[in-house]
Amino acid sequence: MQLTRNKLYALLLLACLVGYSWVIYASLKSNEHAYFHFCFIKSTFHIPCPSCGTTRSLIALAAGEFANALYWNPLGYLVGFLMILLPLWIVKDFIFKSSSFYLCYTYLTNQLLKRKFVFPIIIILVINWYWNIKKGL
Amino acid sequence: MEAQKVDMFIMANNKFFESHQMNMIRERLVAVDDSKWTMLSSIQFKDPTTSLIVSLLAGSLGVDRFLIGDSGLGVGKLLTCGGFGIWTIVDWFQIQKATKEKNLQKIQQFLY
């Protein structure tokens, strides 16, 4: 299955929808301390994965607690940014019948695999993972 | 291209493609110019078995998607704990097909 423009847009809109519903659901649940973990790594090895804490970070961001959001997981900033940007950009593309986001996506996809980007990203993620384990999320 | 060369290519690279794609690839290979042989034989294809192993071991980090060149989906998988674990399981079964599709896209650049 080749990822065409419309497939990509549908996939991302669906992902954003699931993301928003999950965050809202988790924020309603968070008072009861009844988190259940979807995370494979966490439920099998009992250590947090690099993106564990993102939900809590997003909830903190929504409440305006920026320091807390950074503490839970800095990746929450990236996810939050994407969750706001992507739907707007896709809707804009639909209205103007352009594929600017699709072109940008394919460009970034190819760029990300370049050596100069891959290694710094891996190092940052590993550091973040180590921090996650130390925090004991 | 000569039938012998085409058969050699097909035999050597059989496992990198879906079986239903082989006929099309064979027809195209017979039709293309002989000068493309050097390039065709030097293409590095991604091994579906390797991507399956990577998917089983590090699927929830999205490494399998990065491996086959879908870095956009890889980032998505990484940021969502492997798509809440569901995408990880789906990909255990889908990644070999996805790898073969990527290989087809790669060889198509040389066939037309």
gemmi code that builds the backbone of each chain (N, CA, C; Angstrom):
import gemmi

chains = {
    "A": [
        ("MET", (0.843, -1.189, 0.000), (0.000, 0.000, 0.000), (0.877, 1.238, 0.000)),
        ("GLN", (0.792, 1.985, -1.090), (1.569, 3.214, -1.123), (0.753, 4.318, -0.468)),
        ("LEU", (1.457, 5.123, 0.316), (0.773, 6.173, 1.061), (0.486, 7.344, 0.129)),
        ("THR", (-0.743, 7.426, -0.351), (-1.095, 8.554, -1.207), (-1.534, 9.715, -0.323)),
        ("ARG", (-1.762, 10.870, -0.976), (-2.108, 12.078, -0.223), (-3.344, 11.855, 0.634)),
        ("ASN", (-4.413, 11.354, 0.013), (-5.661, 11.229, 0.755), (-5.567, 10.200, 1.865)),
        ("LYS", (-4.842, 9.106, 1.596), (-4.667, 8.077, 2.629), (-3.921, 8.657, 3.816)),
        ("LEU", (-2.847, 9.407, 3.522), (-2.049, 10.000, 4.600), (-2.896, 10.949, 5.427)),
        ("TYR", (-3.686, 11.805, 4.746), (-4.502, 12.772, 5.461), (-5.538, 12.071, 6.330)),
        ("ALA", (-6.172, 11.016, 5.761), (-7.182, 10.286, 6.524), (-6.547, 9.637, 7.747)),
        ("LEU", (-5.369, 9.033, 7.531), (-4.658, 8.351, 8.619), (-4.318, 9.329, 9.733)),
        ("LEU", (-3.796, 10.515, 9.344), (-3.375, 11.477, 10.358), (-4.558, 12.086, 11.096)),
        ("LEU", (-5.654, 12.352, 10.351), (-6.842, 12.892, 11.018), (-7.383, 11.884, 12.022)),
        ("LEU", (-7.375, 10.607, 11.615), (-7.840, 9.548, 12.515), (-6.941, 9.481, 13.746)),
        ("ALA", (-5.618, 9.554, 13.495), (-4.660, 9.485, 14.608), (-4.892, 10.642, 15.577)),
        ("CYS", (-5.121, 11.845, 15.034), (-5.359, 13.008, 15.885), (-6.645, 12.833, 16.680)),
        ("LEU", (-7.674, 12.299, 16.016), (-8.961, 12.080, 16.683), (-8.789, 11.111, 17.853)),
        ("VAL", (-8.095, 9.993, 17.570), (-7.841, 9.010, 18.628), (-7.033, 9.658, 19.735)),
        ("GLY", (-6.023, 10.469, 19.341), (-5.176, 11.133, 20.323), (-5.983, 12.048, 21.229)),
        ("TYR", (-6.838, 12.899, 20.624), (-7.643, 13.819, 21.425), (-8.577, 13.060, 22.360)),
        ("SER", (-9.240, 12.009, 21.812), (-10.178, 11.286, 22.680), (-9.435, 10.602, 23.819)),
        ("TRP", (-8.262, 10.062, 23.506), (-7.491, 9.387, 24.547), (-7.074, 10.364, 25.646)),
        ("VAL", (-6.592, 11.546, 25.227), (-6.138, 12.519, 26.228), (-7.315, 12.986, 27.095)),
        ("ILE", (-8.462, 13.234, 26.441), (-9.637, 13.665, 27.217), (-10.063, 12.566, 28.181)),
        ("TYR", (-10.097, 11.332, 27.674), (-10.481, 10.200, 28.518), (-9.526, 10.055, 29.699)),
        ("ALA", (-8.222, 10.148, 29.392), (-7.228, 9.969, 30.458), (-7.305, 11.100, 31.479)),
        ("SER", (-7.607, 12.322, 30.986), (-7.663, 13.441, 31.939), (-8.875, 13.303, 32.861)),
        ("LEU", (-9.952, 12.692, 32.363), (-11.106, 12.463, 33.228), (-10.812, 11.367, 34.235)),
        ("LYS", (-10.018, 10.384, 33.779), (-9.709, 9.236, 34.630), (-8.630, 9.549, 35.654)),
        ("SER", (-7.799, 10.577, 35.362), (-6.560, 10.745, 36.124), (-6.829, 11.018, 37.600)),
        ("ASN", (-8.025, 11.538, 37.910), (-8.323, 11.785, 39.319), (-8.443, 10.497, 40.107)),
        ("GLU", (-8.840, 9.441, 39.413), (-9.071, 8.165, 40.116), (-7.809, 7.326, 40.219)),
        ("HIS", (-6.706, 7.806, 39.664), (-5.446, 7.039, 39.656), (-5.637, 5.655, 39.071)),
        ("ALA", (-6.466, 5.564, 38.076), (-6.734, 4.253, 37.490), (-6.200, 4.210, 36.060)),
        ("TYR", (-4.924, 4.519, 35.911), (-4.309, 4.443, 34.604), (-4.145, 2.986, 34.197)),
        ("PHE", (-4.535, 2.670, 33.017), (-4.097, 1.371, 32.509), (-3.147, 1.613, 31.355)),
        ("HIS", (-2.165, 0.726, 31.227), (-1.081, 0.997, 30.299), (-1.232, 0.195, 29.023)),
        ("PHE", (-1.264, 0.925, 27.910), (-1.278, 0.273, 26.614), (0.135, -0.136, 26.228)),
        ("CYS", (1.096, 0.497, 26.911), (2.480, 0.402, 26.461), (3.009, -1.020, 26.620)),
        ("PHE", (3.503, -1.546, 25.527), (4.017, -2.913, 25.501), (5.226, -3.085, 26.404)),
        ("ILE", (6.159, -2.149, 26.259), (7.422, -2.252, 26.985), (7.158, -2.158, 28.473)),
        ("LYS", (6.294, -1.206, 28.840), (6.020, -0.998, 30.256), (5.310, -2.210, 30.863)),
        ("SER", (4.354, -2.785, 30.123), (3.609, -3.886, 30.727), (4.396, -5.189, 30.733)),
        ("THR", (5.360, -5.345, 29.820), (6.142, -6.596, 29.847), (7.399, -6.464, 30.699)),
        ("PHE", (8.143, -5.387, 30.519), (9.436, -5.291, 31.208), (9.384, -4.415, 32.453)),
        ("HIS", (8.266, -3.745, 32.669), (8.097, -2.859, 33.826), (9.119, -1.729, 33.865)),
        ("ILE", (9.594, -1.339, 32.691), (10.372, -0.096, 32.610), (9.672, 0.809, 31.593)),
        ("PRO", (9.692, 2.117, 31.821), (8.996, 3.005, 30.892), (9.684, 3.053, 29.529)),
        ("CYS", (8.904, 3.296, 28.487), (9.466, 3.402, 27.143), (9.798, 4.877, 26.855)),
        ("PRO", (10.473, 5.186, 25.763), (10.873, 6.573, 25.521), (9.699, 7.550, 25.494)),
        ("SER", (8.513, 7.072, 25.126), (7.402, 8.029, 25.039), (6.402, 7.875, 26.186)),
        ("CYS", (6.754, 7.108, 27.208), (5.866, 7.030, 28.363), (5.812, 8.394, 29.047)),
        ("GLY", (4.631, 8.767, 29.501), (4.489, 10.061, 30.163), (3.982, 11.140, 29.233)),
        ("THR", (3.842, 10.795, 27.959), (3.383, 11.800, 26.997), (1.946, 12.237, 27.297)),
        ("THR", (1.110, 11.265, 27.669), (-0.282, 11.614, 27.997), (-0.328, 12.588, 29.166)),
        ("ARG", (0.423, 12.260, 30.224), (0.442, 13.149, 31.393), (0.994, 14.521, 31.026)),
        ("SER", (1.998, 14.500, 30.125), (2.574, 15.760, 29.673), (1.538, 16.597, 28.922)),
        ("LEU", (0.747, 15.917, 28.072), (-0.275, 16.630, 27.296), (-1.350, 17.198, 28.212)),
        ("ILE", (-1.720, 16.410, 29.234), (-2.742, 16.892, 30.172), (-2.214, 18.126, 30.909)),
        ("ALA", (-0.934, 18.060, 31.299), (-0.331, 19.212, 31.978), (-0.291, 20.423, 31.056)),
        ("LEU", (0.037, 20.173, 29.783), (0.081, 21.274, 28.803), (-1.286, 21.923, 28.666)),
        ("ALA", (-2.328, 21.071, 28.598), (-3.687, 21.594, 28.429), (-4.087, 22.438, 29.627)),
        ("ALA", (-3.519, 22.092, 30.807), (-3.849, 22.854, 32.008), (-2.936, 24.070, 32.165)),
        ("GLY", (-1.977, 24.214, 31.256), (-1.083, 25.352, 31.309), (0.088, 25.193, 32.251)),
        ("GLU", (0.313, 23.944, 32.719), (1.452, 23.711, 33.621), (2.667, 23.308, 32.784)),
        ("PHE", (3.376, 24.322, 32.263), (4.412, 24.029, 31.284), (5.616, 23.309, 31.897)),
        ("ALA", (5.958, 23.639, 33.122), (7.100, 22.988, 33.769), (6.795, 21.515, 34.024)),
        ("ASN", (5.574, 21.269, 34.487), (5.163, 19.883, 34.716), (5.201, 19.077, 33.430)),
        ("ALA", (4.725, 19.695, 32.355), (4.707, 19.023, 31.056), (6.117, 18.632, 30.652)),
        ("LEU", (7.063, 19.530, 30.910), (8.457, 19.239, 30.573), (8.981, 18.102, 31.441)),
        ("TYR", (8.547, 18.070, 32.688), (9.019, 17.028, 33.591), (8.490, 15.655, 33.171)),
        ("TRP", (7.198, 15.571, 32.862), (6.630, 14.258, 32.518), (7.288, 13.679, 31.295)),
        ("ASN", (7.332, 14.452, 30.227), (8.042, 13.994, 29.029), (8.137, 15.145, 28.031)),
        ("PRO", (9.370, 15.552, 27.700), (9.525, 16.667, 26.754), (8.886, 16.371, 25.395)),
        ("LEU", (8.732, 15.063, 25.068), (8.112, 14.723, 23.790), (6.659, 15.190, 23.734)),
        ("GLY", (6.050, 15.415, 24.911), (4.682, 15.914, 24.964), (4.546, 17.234, 24.207)),
        ("TYR", (5.579, 18.087, 24.294), (5.550, 19.355, 23.551), (5.438, 19.096, 22.057)),
        ("LEU", (6.252, 18.119, 21.570), (6.237, 17.790, 20.134), (4.871, 17.250, 19.726)),
        ("VAL", (4.347, 16.304, 20.539), (3.052, 15.695, 20.204), (1.956, 16.756, 20.237)),
        ("GLY", (1.963, 17.598, 21.262), (0.953, 18.644, 21.366), (1.001, 19.585, 20.176)),
        ("PHE", (2.224, 19.966, 19.799), (2.406, 20.838, 18.643), (1.833, 20.187, 17.386)),
        ("LEU", (2.162, 18.885, 17.188), (1.683, 18.182, 15.997), (0.168, 18.040, 16.005)),
        ("MET", (-0.387, 17.788, 17.214), (-1.835, 17.570, 17.295), (-2.614, 18.840, 16.981)),
        ("ILE", (-1.991, 19.989, 17.211), (-2.663, 21.245, 16.855), (-2.401, 21.584, 15.387)),
        ("LEU", (-1.150, 21.389, 14.982), (-0.762, 21.825, 13.630), (-1.373, 20.960, 12.524)),
        ("LEU", (-1.285, 19.605, 12.689), (-1.660, 18.715, 11.588), (-3.104, 18.885, 11.115)),
        ("PRO", (-4.118, 18.861, 12.033), (-5.487, 19.010, 11.541), (-5.699, 20.332, 10.811)),
        ("LEU", (-5.094, 21.421, 11.352), (-5.271, 22.727, 10.712), (-4.696, 22.721, 9.304)),
        ("TRP", (-3.469, 22.156, 9.203), (-2.786, 22.137, 7.912), (-3.570, 21.293, 6.904)),
        ("ILE", (-4.073, 20.128, 7.371), (-4.799, 19.232, 6.467), (-6.100, 19.882, 6.005)),
        ("VAL", (-6.796, 20.522, 6.938), (-8.041, 21.201, 6.567), (-7.758, 22.316, 5.571)),
        ("LYS", (-6.673, 23.034, 5.809), (-6.270, 24.105, 4.887), (-6.011, 23.527, 3.486)),
        ("ASP", (-5.329, 22.360, 3.444), (-5.049, 21.717, 2.158), (-6.327, 21.300, 1.450)),
        ("PHE", (-7.301, 20.818, 2.247), (-8.565, 20.403, 1.648), (-9.309, 21.598, 1.073)),
        ("ILE", (-9.272, 22.712, 1.815), (-10.004, 23.893, 1.362), (-9.386, 24.448, 0.078)),
        ("PHE", (-8.056, 24.568, 0.067), (-7.396, 25.158, -1.096), (-7.033, 24.128, -2.155)),
        ("LYS", (-7.417, 22.868, -1.920), (-7.150, 21.766, -2.867), (-5.660, 21.670, -3.223)),
        ("SER", (-4.807, 21.890, -2.247), (-3.369, 21.767, -2.509), (-2.852, 20.526, -1.796)),
        ("SER", (-1.582, 20.185, -2.018), (-1.010, 19.060, -1.284), (0.267, 19.499, -0.590)),
        ("SER", (0.258, 20.719, -0.050), (1.484, 21.247, 0.544), (1.950, 20.388, 1.710)),
        ("PHE", (0.989, 19.875, 2.516), (1.408, 19.055, 3.653), (2.001, 17.738, 3.188)),
        ("TYR", (1.393, 17.131, 2.163), (1.892, 15.848, 1.656), (3.324, 16.000, 1.137)),
        ("LEU", (3.567, 17.085, 0.407), (4.911, 17.324, -0.129), (5.905, 17.518, 1.010)),
        ("CYS", (5.466, 18.287, 2.017), (6.336, 18.539, 3.166), (6.639, 17.220, 3.898)),
        ("TYR", (5.605, 16.377, 4.018), (5.763, 15.093, 4.700), (6.779, 14.207, 3.973)),
        ("THR", (6.631, 14.096, 2.638), (7.558, 13.238, 1.899), (8.982, 13.786, 1.964)),
        ("TYR", (9.089, 15.128, 1.927), (10.423, 15.731, 2.022), (11.058, 15.405, 3.369)),
        ("LEU", (10.288, 15.614, 4.447), (10.825, 15.370, 5.789), (11.144, 13.897, 5.999)),
        ("THR", (10.281, 13.018, 5.441), (10.509, 11.581, 5.569), (11.868, 11.205, 5.005)),
        ("ASN", (12.200, 11.774, 3.842), (13.489, 11.458, 3.246), (14.637, 12.106, 4.009)),
        ("GLN", (14.397, 13.336, 4.497), (15.459, 14.039, 5.212), (15.813, 13.337, 6.521)),
        ("LEU", (14.767, 12.842, 7.212), (14.971, 12.261, 8.539), (15.915, 11.070, 8.512)),
        ("LEU", (15.992, 10.388, 7.356), (16.831, 9.195, 7.280), (18.288, 9.536, 6.989)),
        ("LYS", (18.580, 10.823, 6.790), (19.967, 11.209, 6.560), (20.769, 11.056, 7.839)),
        ("ARG", (22.031, 10.707, 7.657), (22.878, 10.400, 8.805), (22.988, 11.552, 9.797)),
        ("LYS", (23.034, 12.780, 9.265), (23.236, 13.934, 10.157), (22.048, 14.162, 11.079)),
        ("PHE", (20.876, 13.651, 10.691), (19.706, 13.799, 11.560), (19.493, 12.568, 12.437)),
        ("VAL", (19.749, 11.378, 11.851), (19.431, 10.140, 12.563), (20.190, 10.054, 13.883)),
        ("PHE", (21.499, 10.295, 13.860), (22.284, 10.069, 15.073), (21.938, 11.035, 16.205)),
        ("PRO", (21.839, 12.362, 15.927), (21.427, 13.247, 17.033), (20.072, 12.874, 17.603)),
        ("ILE", (19.119, 12.488, 16.721), (17.784, 12.149, 17.212), (17.847, 10.921, 18.114)),
        ("ILE", (18.615, 9.906, 17.677), (18.721, 8.691, 18.493), (19.326, 9.034, 19.852)),
        ("ILE", (20.381, 9.876, 19.855), (21.039, 10.223, 21.123), (20.063, 10.949, 22.047)),
        ("ILE", (19.319, 11.915, 21.471), (18.346, 12.659, 22.288), (17.302, 11.713, 22.868)),
        ("LEU", (16.826, 10.774, 22.023), (15.786, 9.848, 22.489), (16.311, 8.937, 23.587)),
        ("VAL", (17.562, 8.489, 23.430), (18.121, 7.596, 24.442), (18.279, 8.342, 25.775)),
        ("ILE", (18.745, 9.605, 25.695), (18.876, 10.407, 26.919), (17.507, 10.574, 27.581)),
        ("ASN", (16.508, 10.863, 26.749), (15.151, 11.038, 27.264), (14.641, 9.744, 27.907)),
        ("TRP", (14.972, 8.625, 27.275), (14.561, 7.317, 27.795), (15.200, 7.068, 29.157)),
        ("TYR", (16.506, 7.374, 29.223), (17.232, 7.191, 30.479), (16.594, 8.041, 31.578)),
        ("TRP", (16.235, 9.270, 31.211), (15.599, 10.173, 32.176), (14.254, 9.591, 32.622)),
        ("ASN", (13.501, 9.031, 31.647), (12.207, 8.404, 31.969), (12.388, 7.286, 32.993)),
        ("ILE", (13.403, 6.453, 32.780), (13.626, 5.323, 33.682), (14.008, 5.832, 35.068)),
        ("LYS", (14.871, 6.888, 35.079), (15.290, 7.460, 36.365), (14.115, 8.040, 37.128)),
        ("LYS", (13.199, 8.696, 36.379), (12.028, 9.289, 37.023), (11.083, 8.215, 37.515)),
        ("GLY", (11.175, 7.018, 36.904), (10.279, 5.934, 37.275), (8.840, 6.229, 36.928)),
        ("LEU", (8.603, 6.637, 35.690), (7.247, 7.006, 35.270), (6.299, 5.809, 35.346)),
    ],
    "B": [
        ("MET", (16.033, -7.335, -22.336), (17.144, -8.031, -21.665), (17.024, -9.532, -21.923)),
        ("GLU", (18.161, -10.207, -21.938), (18.139, -11.657, -22.208), (17.360, -12.412, -21.139)),
        ("ALA", (16.694, -13.474, -21.580), (15.873, -14.271, -20.658), (16.725, -14.888, -19.551)),
        ("GLN", (17.958, -15.228, -19.891), (18.834, -15.867, -18.907), (19.151, -14.917, -17.756)),
        ("LYS", (19.460, -13.670, -18.117), (19.764, -12.663, -17.093), (18.540, -12.404, -16.218)),
        ("VAL", (17.385, -12.321, -16.893), (16.153, -12.065, -16.160), (15.892, -13.191, -15.159)),
        ("ASP", (16.059, -14.428, -15.624), (15.843, -15.573, -14.720), (16.803, -15.525, -13.546)),
        ("MET", (18.034, -15.153, -13.835), (19.044, -15.071, -12.774), (18.626, -14.033, -11.729)),
        ("PHE", (18.181, -12.886, -12.226), (17.742, -11.805, -11.331), (16.551, -12.257, -10.489)),
        ("ILE", (15.588, -12.903, -11.155), (14.379, -13.359, -10.463), (14.742, -14.360, -9.371)),
        ("MET", (15.632, -15.279, -9.700), (16.007, -16.307, -8.717), (16.722, -15.701, -7.514)),
        ("ALA", (17.609, -14.739, -7.818), (18.391, -14.150, -6.732), (17.539, -13.263, -5.832)),
        ("ASN", (16.509, -12.628, -6.412), (15.763, -11.629, -5.638), (14.320, -12.022, -5.359)),
        ("ASN", (14.053, -13.306, -5.496), (12.687, -13.807, -5.341), (12.060, -13.406, -4.012)),
        ("LYS", (12.845, -13.513, -2.943), (12.257, -13.334, -1.613), (11.959, -11.867, -1.267)),
        ("PHE", (12.450, -10.944, -2.101), (12.229, -9.527, -1.795), (10.896, -9.011, -2.321)),
        ("PHE", (10.169, -9.847, -3.090), (8.921, -9.367, -3.698), (7.775, -10.318, -3.414)),
        ("GLU", (6.561, -9.777, -3.569), (5.369, -10.610, -3.455), (5.313, -11.533, -4.678)),
        ("SER", (4.762, -12.717, -4.486), (4.747, -13.676, -5.600), (3.892, -13.171, -6.769)),
        ("HIS", (2.819, -12.425, -6.433), (1.970, -11.967, -7.524), (2.579, -10.812, -8.302)),
        ("GLN", (3.675, -10.234, -7.771), (4.343, -9.149, -8.491), (5.403, -9.689, -9.449)),
        ("MET", (5.802, -10.948, -9.240), (6.936, -11.477, -9.990), (6.691, -11.474, -11.500)),
        ("ASN", (5.460, -11.820, -11.901), (5.161, -11.873, -13.329), (5.355, -10.529, -13.987)),
        ("MET", (4.842, -9.493, -13.292), (4.955, -8.142, -13.829), (6.426, -7.746, -13.921)),
        ("ILE", (7.172, -8.051, -12.860), (8.596, -7.687, -12.849), (9.323, -8.402, -13.992)),
        ("ARG", (9.002, -9.689, -14.181), (9.660, -10.453, -15.243), (9.372, -9.828, -16.618)),
        ("GLU", (8.108, -9.497, -16.843), (7.749, -8.904, -18.138), (8.480, -7.592, -18.369)),
        ("ARG", (8.525, -6.768, -17.322), (9.200, -5.484, -17.460), (10.702, -5.673, -17.698)),
        ("LEU", (11.270, -6.649, -16.985), (12.715, -6.877, -17.112), (13.070, -7.312, -18.525)),
        ("VAL", (12.244, -8.177, -19.130), (12.499, -8.617, -20.501), (12.433, -7.411, -21.440)),
        ("ALA", (11.533, -6.478, -21.123), (11.337, -5.335, -22.015), (12.427, -4.276, -21.892)),
        ("VAL", (13.060, -4.147, -20.700), (14.005, -3.026, -20.537), (15.319, -3.268, -21.274)),
        ("ASP", (16.037, -2.160, -21.411), (17.287, -2.171, -22.150), (18.368, -2.926, -21.374)),
        ("ASP", (19.295, -3.518, -22.094), (20.366, -4.299, -21.466), (21.293, -3.434, -20.615)),
        ("SER", (21.359, -2.143, -20.950), (22.297, -1.265, -20.234), (21.890, -1.060, -18.777)),
        ("LYS", (20.644, -1.399, -18.434), (20.203, -1.196, -17.047), (20.621, -2.337, -16.140)),
        ("TRP", (21.206, -3.381, -16.718), (21.524, -4.584, -15.946), (22.458, -4.282, -14.768)),
        ("THR", (23.487, -3.501, -15.022), (24.459, -3.196, -13.965), (23.764, -2.524, -12.786)),
        ("MET", (22.912, -1.547, -13.126), (22.203, -0.830, -12.057), (21.248, -1.755, -11.325)),
        ("LEU", (20.514, -2.558, -12.109), (19.518, -3.450, -11.511), (20.166, -4.444, -10.551)),
        ("SER", (21.319, -4.959, -10.965), (21.933, -5.986, -10.119), (22.621, -5.385, -8.905)),
        ("SER", (22.757, -4.051, -8.896), (23.418, -3.452, -7.732), (22.433, -2.807, -6.759)),
        ("ILE", (21.126, -2.924, -7.013), (20.150, -2.347, -6.071), (20.169, -3.147, -4.778)),
        ("GLN", (20.163, -2.420, -3.678), (20.106, -3.093, -2.377), (18.651, -3.148, -1.930)),
        ("PHE", (18.110, -4.345, -1.850), (16.722, -4.473, -1.381), (16.706, -4.724, 0.115)),
        ("LYS", (15.568, -4.368, 0.723), (15.411, -4.612, 2.167), (14.877, -6.025, 2.364)),
        ("ASP", (15.459, -6.736, 3.305), (15.051, -8.118, 3.546), (13.801, -8.158, 4.433)),
        ("PRO", (12.712, -8.772, 3.949), (11.486, -8.835, 4.764), (11.682, -9.578, 6.088)),
        ("THR", (12.557, -10.576, 6.088), (12.779, -11.325, 7.326), (13.428, -10.443, 8.390)),
        ("THR", (14.416, -9.650, 7.951), (15.070, -8.735, 8.891), (14.059, -7.773, 9.491)),
        ("SER", (13.193, -7.228, 8.616), (12.248, -6.249, 9.150), (11.248, -6.911, 10.087)),
        ("LEU", (10.944, -8.194, 9.831), (10.043, -8.903, 10.750), (10.700, -9.062, 12.119)),
        ("ILE", (11.985, -9.439, 12.116), (12.690, -9.614, 13.390), (12.751, -8.286, 14.144)),
        ("VAL", (13.090, -7.223, 13.405), (13.149, -5.896, 14.034), (11.783, -5.499, 14.563)),
        ("SER", (10.739, -5.832, 13.796), (9.381, -5.482, 14.217), (8.999, -6.204, 15.503)),
        ("LEU", (9.411, -7.468, 15.601), (9.080, -8.229, 16.806), (9.822, -7.682, 18.021)),
        ("LEU", (11.086, -7.262, 17.786), (11.912, -6.846, 18.927), (11.691, -5.383, 19.304)),
        ("ALA", (11.659, -4.523, 18.315), (11.610, -3.085, 18.620), (10.463, -2.400, 17.896)),
        ("GLY", (9.391, -3.157, 17.635), (8.264, -2.597, 16.897), (7.599, -1.446, 17.611)),
        ("SER", (7.542, -1.524, 18.952), (6.817, -0.461, 19.648), (7.614, 0.835, 19.688)),
        ("LEU", (8.869, 0.808, 19.238), (9.628, 2.055, 19.109), (9.589, 2.568, 17.661)),
        ("GLY", (8.949, 1.797, 16.786), (8.846, 2.229, 15.388), (10.089, 1.974, 14.564)),
        ("VAL", (11.041, 1.196, 15.112), (12.311, 0.991, 14.405), (12.086, 0.288, 13.067)),
        ("ASP", (11.101, -0.638, 13.037), (10.840, -1.365, 11.790), (10.425, -0.422, 10.667)),
        ("ARG", (9.606, 0.578, 11.022), (9.155, 1.534, 10.010), (10.305, 2.417, 9.542)),
        ("PHE", (11.180, 2.782, 10.487), (12.356, 3.563, 10.085), (13.215, 2.737, 9.136)),
        ("LEU", (13.345, 1.454, 9.442), (14.215, 0.567, 8.670), (13.812, 0.503, 7.208)),
        ("ILE", (12.510, 0.419, 6.942), (12.090, 0.306, 5.540), (11.937, 1.671, 4.883)),
        ("GLY", (12.247, 2.728, 5.612), (12.269, 4.059, 4.987), (11.025, 4.876, 5.222)),
        ("ASP", (10.074, 4.370, 6.017), (8.869, 5.127, 6.337), (9.102, 5.920, 7.619)),
        ("SER", (10.003, 6.903, 7.565), (10.360, 7.534, 8.838), (9.208, 8.339, 9.424)),
        ("GLY", (8.308, 8.810, 8.568), (7.149, 9.545, 9.079), (6.292, 8.659, 9.964)),
        ("LEU", (5.978, 7.459, 9.459), (5.191, 6.519, 10.247), (5.996, 6.043, 11.454)),
        ("GLY", (7.313, 5.951, 11.290), (8.175, 5.548, 12.406), (8.058, 6.511, 13.568)),
        ("VAL", (8.083, 7.818, 13.248), (7.945, 8.829, 14.301), (6.587, 8.686, 14.977)),
        ("GLY", (5.561, 8.462, 14.158), (4.216, 8.291, 14.711), (4.142, 7.126, 15.663)),
        ("LYS", (4.793, 6.034, 15.276), (4.770, 4.831, 16.115), (5.545, 5.049, 17.409)),
        ("LEU", (6.671, 5.755, 17.268), (7.518, 6.007, 18.443), (6.798, 6.872, 19.460)),
        ("LEU", (6.124, 7.919, 18.958), (5.501, 8.880, 19.871), (4.252, 8.333, 20.549)),
        ("THR", (3.669, 7.273, 19.987), (2.422, 6.769, 20.566), (2.609, 5.404, 21.233)),
        ("CYS", (3.841, 5.111, 21.665), (4.122, 3.795, 22.260), (3.681, 2.688, 21.305)),
        ("GLY", (4.057, 2.798, 20.037), (3.666, 1.790, 19.059), (2.185, 1.795, 18.788)),
        ("GLY", (1.626, 2.978, 18.658), (0.185, 3.089, 18.389), (-0.639, 2.381, 19.434)),
        ("PHE", (-0.372, 2.709, 20.711), (-1.050, 2.080, 21.865), (-0.896, 0.560, 21.837)),
        ("GLY", (0.179, 0.075, 21.235), (0.415, -1.369, 21.223), (-0.347, -2.095, 20.131)),
        ("ILE", (-1.386, -1.432, 19.600), (-2.209, -2.115, 18.588), (-1.475, -2.140, 17.251)),
        ("TRP", (-0.971, -0.955, 16.888), (-0.239, -0.826, 15.628), (0.963, -1.789, 15.613)),
        ("THR", (1.608, -1.932, 16.791), (2.748, -2.844, 16.880), (2.339, -4.245, 16.451)),
        ("ILE", (1.205, -4.703, 16.990), (0.770, -6.067, 16.676), (0.353, -6.171, 15.206)),
        ("VAL", (-0.350, -5.136, 14.713), (-0.747, -5.145, 13.304), (0.504, -5.238, 12.426)),
        ("ASP", (1.533, -4.499, 12.810), (2.747, -4.472, 11.998), (3.535, -5.780, 12.048)),
        ("TRP", (3.384, -6.560, 13.089), (4.050, -7.869, 13.087), (3.614, -8.665, 11.866)),
        ("PHE", (2.350, -8.461, 11.474), (1.828, -9.222, 10.344), (1.933, -8.447, 9.036)),
        ("GLN", (2.052, -7.123, 9.125), (2.021, -6.309, 7.917), (3.406, -5.911, 7.416)),
        ("ILE", (4.412, -6.005, 8.284), (5.685, -5.369, 7.935), (6.365, -6.063, 6.759)),
        ("GLN", (6.197, -7.390, 6.631), (6.836, -8.080, 5.509), (6.238, -7.602, 4.187)),
        ("LYS", (4.920, -7.454, 4.182), (4.242, -6.973, 2.981), (4.697, -5.544, 2.671)),
        ("ALA", (4.772, -4.730, 3.725), (5.187, -3.339, 3.526), (6.603, -3.275, 2.966)),
        ("THR", (7.481, -4.156, 3.470), (8.859, -4.177, 2.981), (8.900, -4.542, 1.503)),
        ("LYS", (8.098, -5.553, 1.141), (8.081, -5.973, -0.264), (7.530, -4.863, -1.152)),
        ("GLU", (6.546, -4.134, -0.652), (6.009, -2.997, -1.422), (7.094, -1.944, -1.648)),
        ("LYS", (7.871, -1.698, -0.580), (8.956, -0.710, -0.691), (9.965, -1.175, -1.732)),
        ("ASN", (10.274, -2.489, -1.736), (11.211, -3.027, -2.716), (10.686, -2.849, -4.131)),
        ("LEU", (9.377, -3.052, -4.284), (8.764, -2.887, -5.606), (8.898, -1.445, -6.066)),
        ("GLN", (8.621, -0.505, -5.119), (8.760, 0.907, -5.482), (10.181, 1.217, -5.926)),
        ("LYS", (11.142, 0.586, -5.248), (12.550, 0.839, -5.538), (12.915, 0.337, -6.931)),
        ("ILE", (12.454, -0.889, -7.248), (12.834, -1.454, -8.544), (12.078, -0.770, -9.679)),
        ("GLN", (10.900, -0.226, -9.367), (10.114, 0.419, -10.426), (10.807, 1.651, -10.998)),
        ("GLN", (11.659, 2.279, -10.181), (12.393, 3.437, -10.689), (13.293, 3.040, -11.865)),
        ("PHE", (13.723, 1.764, -11.864), (14.653, 1.334, -12.903), (13.940, 0.649, -14.063)),
        ("LEU", (12.681, 0.279, -13.844), (12.005, -0.510, -14.873), (11.293, 0.340, -15.898)),
        ("TYR", (11.064, 1.625, -15.577), (10.307, 2.449, -16.543), (11.144, 3.587, -17.103)),
    ],
}
model = gemmi.Model(1)
for chain_id, residues in chains.items():
    chain = gemmi.Chain(chain_id)
    for i, (resn, *xyz) in enumerate(residues, 1):
        res = gemmi.Residue()
        res.name, res.seqid = resn, gemmi.SeqId(i, " ")
        for name, pos in zip(("N", "CA", "C"), xyz):
            atom = gemmi.Atom()
            atom.name, atom.element = name, gemmi.Element(name[0])
            atom.pos, atom.b_iso = gemmi.Position(*pos), 0.0
            res.add_atom(atom)
        chain.add_residue(res)
    model.add_chain(chain)
structure = gemmi.Structure()
structure.add_model(model)
structure.setup_entities()
